[in-house]
Amino acid sequence: MARSHFTLAALATSAVAGADIVATRPLSTNTVGRFDSAVVTLRSGDELVVRVPRDDDAGSEQSRDLVALNALTPGVRSRLLFHVPAFIGQTPVGDTRAVVYDYIPGRPGSLGDVGGEESASDSIGRAIAGIHSLPTSVVSDAGLPSNSAGQIAATSRKLTDRAAASGRVPKELLTRWSLALEDSALWQFQPTVVHGALAPESFLIAADQVTGILNWHNLRVGDPALDLFWLNSATHIESADRVYAAYARAVTKPADHQLRKRARLYAELEIARWLLHGVDSRDEAIIADAESMLAGLHATVQSDLLNPLSTDTGQIMGLEDVEALLDRTPVSGGVAAGAARPGSGLGPLSTDHANRIAED
């Protein structure tokens, strides 16, 4: 059962010495969230957020988030155009803990914030560019994961092989993914610092500006496309174009001409991951849902042959070649707990999507 905001306020009092709380309000948007959360107001007028995980997976995520926030030192934060949550205190709660952060004004973002001139698109693009422009030592010095381009391609290939082994993915999609994964030009990029779990709701927005970014538990060095593939859920391609344009103007790294192709690949592979989650959990409803999404993707790419994922389509893999791929692919591995259904636009609904792609 969800904890009330009054209970959470009492926990905040225990977590922050001398906290003089005069008001509290719930922050959780519904009762099926992974955290119980509330905003408390101090007599000074300052506001704090208190969060308690509801399950072990959420607790593990919270722990990783604290490690990442510790890596984002005041000097690092000063380079960014938005606020990052600051750790204030914590207190035990049964087998877990309540953690208190400073409150960042703004509402959670949505795909509706990606659009024209009156949208937050430009600010979102600049915010992502700011993360990717940080020195990689921010991550390495904190002992957080660092992945090379080759390692990232290999983990994506492993996911594709497991999806092929399920026998439930259209052969044309396997061909499409195989061509992209074997295209060396697609994987010639410079890994950067990445947030690793970006989704529309990761952004806090006020007056069409990004005021803060949440959920840093997958901070790492990796593929910058992992922070952008959620844009494939945008209603219109022009909406994503504006974010990419602002990003390109602001990022300090060399131009990555294949960024959008890899982002599209990750979005498509998220559906394969949803399928595998259903297979591994033996959930026929999830399997049927994923197969429906794969069928829709198949129809989409069949009608859009001029936009392949690979930079050079080369020789199309024949049916015999695809069958040989299936024959040599072992059935193994699993999907991370808490997998979430991809959005209908091929982007994720889960803030944990990039970690599942990077680490699976």
Order of alpha helices (4+ residues) and beta strands (2+ residues): alpha-beta-beta-beta-alpha-alpha-beta-beta-beta-alpha-alpha-alpha-alpha-beta-beta-beta-beta-alpha-alpha-alpha-alpha-alpha
